[in-house]
Amino acid sequence: MTPRQKRLWFIVAGVALVAAAVGLVLYALKNNVSLYFTPTQVFNNEAPQGRSFRIGGLVEVGSLQREKDGLTAHFSITDTHKTMPVVYKGILPDLFKEGKGVVAQGKLETDNVFHAEEVLAKHDENYMPPEAVDAIKKAEAANAAAAKPGGSSAAEKPVAK
């Protein structure tokens, strides 16, 4: 083997090792990345089915119900356009309140209810993720456009599927 061929093999082997390392990192991250969606996006089937993701918005006023076990909570998250029912078993954050912003991480199950594994709140009780603020503004604009004469009636808040 000539020195030129040896160098070529070292380069090929180096590129293959780097490609394998990048592939392993991407594979590991695929299982740990949690994308954020709004209830409207979930309702429009933009969220992954059977995979964990985050959903955020406002806790709908009057939707919080607790089961007798003291740990299971049922509530709805809304972006003022669509509403998604959520079930969470665990201790809710102290700042969790109806009408306030929340982010829940979990999966959308076949019953079309979001089963949260974690409910997140920030230290500021007025916290709302920037994506949720944008989604609420878009939903309010869509509701305003639909409320004009000749528009469709968007006064209802349909529950996702």
Helices and strands as residue ranges (DSSP letters): H 3-32, E 36-37, H 39-43, E 53-59, E 65-66, E 72-78, E 83-89, E 101-108, E 114-120, H 130-147
